[in-house]
Amino acid sequence: MTILLLLIPISLLLIAIAGALFVWAVNNDQFEDLDRHGFDILDDSSGEDNS
């Protein structure tokens, strides 16, 4: 039971760190234009001739 005195603060600290990282990512526009990277693989306008 005394292990809970260690595990609960550690888990709360990890949750706070994860929340802070999420807020940082949102504020730095890390979630803008998520679809573009999925279509980059289909883009053939790199200028290379593969034939």
C-alpha positions, 0 to 999 in steps of 0.5 A, a space after each residue: 500500500 505504501 507503493 501508492 505514495 510513490 506511484 500516484 505522484 509519479 503518474 500525476 507528474 507524467 500526466 502533467 508533462 504529457 499535457 504540457 507537451 500537447 499544449 506546446 504542440 498545439 501552440 506551435 502549429 504542429 497539428 496544422 495541415 495533417 493531410 499534406 504529408 499523406 499526399 507527399 508520397 503521391 506527388 511526382 513533381 520532384 523533377 527526377 526522370 525515373 523512366 
